């Protein structure tokens, strides 16, 4: 029953009783109500832990104890040990709890509504880096006697799945008996709460085939993802520094950065890479999850065409069959033009493609509006 809309209940009296009620009881109700909404158990556990820590360390016992002053005082004491991003996540978790209390008429307003987030730009405590191909080889070689561990690292590098997503992966999600093998990642296990289809690399298919039990149940977990301590031990055996001189870390999530960087280095279209990374913003793919230090900037400069030719010399069609200065035969260009014309006649081209076809004929059109 929504007591906020019940005509026979005085909200002031209800709120007075709620304000005096033990805060722990309200928290328990909130956690039960939100359980179905959290995208993963890891997310749910993080929210539970943050709220319980805030209640304990801020000394809140009743709803009326929660105020902006006590929270900001607690936050100022944590600034040396917790990153701005983490502190913002505490504020976010608390705001969600407070809003639930308001929506259910346990409180009249959110006392934290005007508390601002800490600016993150320029205050990042560390960055992540991608592993080089040589480091990837060393890491896999360090666990060559443990096929299951080897498969976990290959999966992280070739799919970009996060730790929690890898931990939740079941054999029923692994579809290898198809023309194009793929992972069917369930929405209940992904960070964005959406289903995902991720094609499998040939090397990962081999690794999964080696570790799959003959009688594997569909709901059996695929991986036992190594703990942070185990992962760092594997890095040490592979002689890979966990943190370099730039304070760039090669933690487990850096394997996802490695996935994104490898796609950029392999010439994968950024939009395709964004889809495989499952990012809502392409800037995350091309900036945060691409290690710029590994990009072939020198090779890019050397690949630029030379301008050391006579300025009056025009490109010549010298190749057999008539080759254009762009390396395309005139026959190929003619065929492509005819295809565009046929598609336009069938109404299959968008306005922009119709303009392209018109330009290919040598015509011109002025776009207005």
C-alpha positions in Angstrom: 0.0 0.0 0.0 1.3 3.4 -0.9 0.7 5.4 2.3 1.6 8.6 0.5 -1.8 8.4 -1.3 -4.0 6.9 1.4 -6.7 9.4 2.3 -7.1 8.2 5.9 -3.5 8.3 7.1 -1.8 11.5 8.3 1.6 11.6 6.7 3.1 13.8 9.5 2.3 11.1 12.1 3.6 8.3 9.9 6.9 10.2 9.2 7.3 10.9 12.9 7.1 7.2 13.7 9.4 6.4 10.7 12.0 8.9 11.8 12.2 7.3 15.2 12.4 3.8 13.8 15.7 2.0 13.7 17.5 2.9 10.5 18.6 -0.7 10.0 15.0 -1.8 9.5 14.5 0.8 6.7 17.8 -0.3 5.1 16.7 -4.0 5.2 13.4 -3.1 3.5 15.2 -1.0 0.9 17.6 -3.8 0.0 14.8 -6.3 -0.4 12.9 -3.9 -2.7 15.9 -3.1 -4.8 17.2 -6.7 -5.1 15.5 -7.4 -8.5 16.7 -4.1 -10.0 20.5 -4.5 -9.5 22.2 -5.7 -12.6 24.6 -8.0 -10.8 25.3 -9.5 -7.4 28.6 -7.5 -7.4 26.6 -4.3 -7.8 24.2 -5.3 -5.1 26.9 -6.2 -2.7 28.8 -2.9 -3.3 25.6 -0.9 -2.6 24.9 -2.9 0.6 28.5 -2.5 1.9 28.6 1.3 1.1 25.3 2.0 2.9 26.2 -0.1 5.9 29.6 1.6 6.2 28.0 5.1 6.0 25.5 4.3 8.6 28.1 2.9 10.9 30.9 5.5 10.5 28.5 8.5 10.4 26.8 7.3 13.6 23.3 7.4 12.1 20.7 5.4 14.1 17.5 6.9 12.9 16.3 8.5 9.7 16.4 12.0 11.3 20.1 11.6 11.9 20.9 11.6 8.2 21.9 15.0 7.0 24.2 16.7 4.5 26.6 18.0 7.2 27.4 14.6 8.7 27.9 13.1 5.3 30.2 15.8 4.0 32.2 15.6 7.3 32.7 11.9 6.8 33.6 12.4 3.1 36.3 15.0 4.0 37.9 12.5 6.3 38.1 9.9 3.5 39.6 12.0 0.8 43.1 10.8 1.4 42.2 7.1 1.3 39.4 6.9 -1.3 39.4 8.3 -4.8 36.9 11.0 -5.9 35.2 8.4 -8.1 34.7 6.0 -5.2 33.4 8.8 -2.9 30.9 9.8 -5.6 29.7 6.2 -5.7 29.0 6.4 -2.0 27.0 9.5 -2.5 25.1 7.9 -5.4 24.3 4.8 -3.3 23.0 7.0 -0.4 21.0 9.2 -2.7 19.2 6.2 -4.2 18.4 5.0 -0.7 17.1 8.5 0.3 15.0 8.8 -2.8 13.4 5.4 -2.1 12.5 6.7 1.4 10.9 9.8 -0.1 9.0 7.9 -2.8 7.6 5.6 -0.1 6.6 8.6 2.2 9.1 7.6 4.9 10.7 11.0 4.5 9.5 14.3 3.2 12.6 15.2 1.3 16.1 14.0 0.5 18.5 15.8 2.8 21.4 14.9 0.5 19.8 16.3 -2.7 22.0 19.4 -2.7 25.3 17.7 -1.9 27.5 18.0 -5.0 29.7 15.3 -6.4 33.5 15.7 -6.2 35.0 16.7 -9.6 36.9 13.8 -11.0 38.7 15.5 -13.9 42.4 16.0 -13.1 42.1 14.1 -9.8 42.5 10.5 -11.1 44.7 8.6 -8.7 45.9 6.1 -11.3 45.3 5.0 -14.9 45.3 1.6 -16.5 47.5 0.4 -19.3 47.1 -2.2 -21.9 49.5 -5.2 -22.0 51.8 -5.5 -25.0 51.7 -8.6 -27.2 55.0 -9.7 -25.6 53.5 -9.3 -22.1 50.4 -11.2 -23.1 52.6 -14.1 -24.3 54.5 -14.0 -21.0 51.3 -14.0 -18.9 49.9 -17.0 -20.8 53.1 -18.8 -20.6 53.3 -18.3 -16.9 50.0 -20.2 -16.5 50.5 -22.8 -19.3 50.3 -25.6 -16.7 46.9 -24.4 -15.6 44.6 -24.5 -18.6 41.6 -23.1 -16.7 43.6 -20.0 -15.7 44.9 -19.6 -19.2 41.4 -19.7 -20.6 40.3 -17.0 -18.2 43.0 -14.6 -19.3 42.3 -15.3 -23.0 38.6 -14.7 -22.4 39.3 -11.3 -20.8 41.7 -10.3 -23.5 39.6 -11.5 -26.5 36.1 -10.6 -25.2 36.6 -7.6 -22.9 34.3 -9.1 -20.3 34.6 -7.7 -16.9 35.5 -9.8 -13.8 31.9 -10.1 -12.6 30.7 -11.0 -16.1 33.3 -13.7 -16.4 32.4 -15.0 -13.0 28.8 -15.3 -14.0 29.4 -17.0 -17.3 27.8 -20.4 -17.6 28.4 -23.2 -20.2 24.9 -22.6 -21.5 26.1 -19.2 -22.5 28.9 -20.6 -24.6 27.7 -21.5 -28.1 30.6 -23.2 -29.9 28.6 -25.6 -32.2 27.5 -22.9 -34.6 28.9 -21.6 -37.8 30.1 -18.5 -35.9 30.8 -19.4 -32.3 29.8 -16.8 -29.7 29.1 -16.0 -26.1 25.4 -15.1 -25.3 26.0 -12.9 -22.2 22.8 -12.6 -20.2 21.4 -9.2 -19.3 21.3 -10.2 -15.6 25.1 -10.5 -15.5 26.1 -7.4 -17.6 26.9 -4.0 -16.2 24.5 -2.2 -18.5 21.7 -4.8 -17.9 21.5 -5.7 -21.6 22.0 -9.0 -23.4 25.2 -9.2 -25.4 26.5 -11.4 -28.2 30.3 -11.6 -28.5 31.9 -13.6 -31.3 34.7 -16.0 -30.2 38.3 -15.8 -31.3 39.8 -19.1 -32.6 42.4 -19.2 -29.9 39.7 -18.8 -27.2 37.6 -21.5 -28.8 40.5 -23.9 -28.5 41.1 -22.9 -24.8 37.4 -23.4 -24.0 37.3 -26.7 -25.7 40.2 -27.9 -23.6 38.6 -27.0 -20.3 34.9 -27.9 -21.0 33.9 -31.0 -19.0 32.4 -33.8 -21.1 29.2 -33.7 -19.1 29.1 -30.0 -18.4 25.7 -28.8 -17.1 24.3 -25.7 -18.9 24.1 -23.8 -15.6 27.6 -24.7 -14.5 30.1 -21.8 -14.2 32.8 -21.7 -16.9 35.5 -19.9 -15.0 37.0 -19.7 -11.5 38.3 -16.2 -11.9 41.6 -15.7 -10.0 41.6 -13.4 -7.0 43.5 -10.1 -7.0 46.3 -11.8 -5.0 46.4 -14.8 -7.5 46.4 -12.4 -10.5 49.2 -10.3 -9.1 51.2 -13.5 -8.4 50.7 -14.5 -12.1 52.0 -11.1 -13.2 55.0 -11.5 -11.0 55.8 -14.9 -12.5 55.5 -13.3 -16.0 57.7 -10.4 -14.9 55.0 -7.9 -15.7 55.0 -4.8 -13.4 51.7 -4.2 -11.7 52.3 -0.5 -11.8 54.8 1.3 -14.1 56.7 4.6 -13.7 53.7 6.5 -14.9 51.5 4.9 -12.2 49.6 3.1 -14.9 48.3 -0.2 -13.6 48.0 -3.6 -15.2 45.3 -4.8 -12.9 42.6 -7.3 -14.0 40.4 -4.7 -15.6 43.4 -3.6 -17.6 42.8 -6.8 -19.7 39.6 -5.1 -20.9 41.8 -2.0 -21.8 44.0 -4.5 -23.6 41.0 -5.8 -25.6 40.0 -2.3 -26.7 43.6 -1.3 -27.6 44.2 -4.5 -29.6 41.1 -3.7 -31.7 42.4 -0.2 -32.4 45.8 -1.5 -33.3 44.2 -4.1 -35.6 42.3 -1.4 -37.5 38.9 -2.3 -36.2 36.3 0.4 -37.0 35.8 2.5 -33.8 32.0 2.0 -34.1 32.4 -1.8 -34.2 34.9 -1.6 -31.3 32.3 0.4 -29.3 29.7 -2.3 -29.9 32.0 -5.1 -28.8 33.1 -3.1 -25.7 29.4 -2.4 -25.1 30.0 1.3 -24.4 27.2 3.9 -24.5 29.7 6.6 -25.5 32.3 6.0 -28.2 34.7 8.3 -26.3 35.0 5.6 -23.7 36.2 3.2 -26.4 38.6 5.5 -28.2 40.0 7.4 -25.2 39.7 5.6 -21.8 39.9 2.0 -23.2 42.6 2.7 -25.8 46.1 2.9 -24.5 47.6 5.8 -26.5 51.1 4.8 -25.5 50.8 1.7 -27.7 49.4 3.4 -30.8 51.7 3.3 -33.8 52.1 7.1 -34.0 55.6 6.9 -35.6 54.4 4.4 -38.3 51.4 6.7 -38.9 53.7 9.6 -39.7 56.0 7.5 -42.0 52.9 6.2 -43.9 51.9 9.7 -45.0 52.5 10.3 -48.8 55.6 12.3 -49.9 55.1 15.8 -51.3 58.5 15.7 -53.0 57.2 16.0 -56.6 56.9 18.7 -59.2 53.9 20.9 -58.4 52.7 21.0 -62.0 52.7 17.2 -62.5 49.3 15.7 -62.6 48.5 12.1 -61.7 48.5 9.9 -64.7 46.3 6.9 -65.6 49.2 4.6 -66.4 48.0 1.2 -65.2 46.6 -1.4 -67.6 42.9 -1.0 -68.1 43.0 2.6 -66.9 44.0 3.1 -63.2 43.0 6.1 -61.3 45.4 8.1 -59.0 43.6 6.4 -56.0 44.5 2.9 -57.3 40.9 2.1 -58.5 40.3 0.9 -62.0 37.9 2.9 -64.1 35.9 -0.3 -64.7 35.4 -0.7 -60.9 34.3 2.9 -60.5 31.9 2.5 -63.4 30.4 -0.7 -61.9 30.0 1.0 -58.5 28.3 3.9 -60.1 25.8 1.7 -62.0 25.0 -0.1 -58.7 24.3 3.2 -57.0 22.1 4.3 -59.8 20.1 1.0 -59.7 19.7 1.3 -55.9 18.5 4.9 -56.2 15.9 3.9 -58.8 14.6 1.3 -56.3 14.4 3.9 -53.5 17.0 2.0 -51.5 19.4 4.9 -51.0 19.3 7.5 -48.2 19.5 11.2 -49.3 23.2 11.3 -48.4 23.9 8.3 -50.6 21.9 9.9 -53.5 24.1 12.9 -53.2 27.1 10.7 -53.3 25.8 9.1 -56.5 25.1 12.5 -58.0 28.6 13.6 -57.2 30.1 10.5 -58.7 28.5 11.5 -62.1 30.3 14.8 -61.8 27.2 16.8 -60.9 26.9 19.2 -58.0 24.3 20.2 -55.6 24.1 22.8 -52.9 22.8 21.6 -49.6 20.7 24.1 -47.7 19.0 24.0 -44.4 
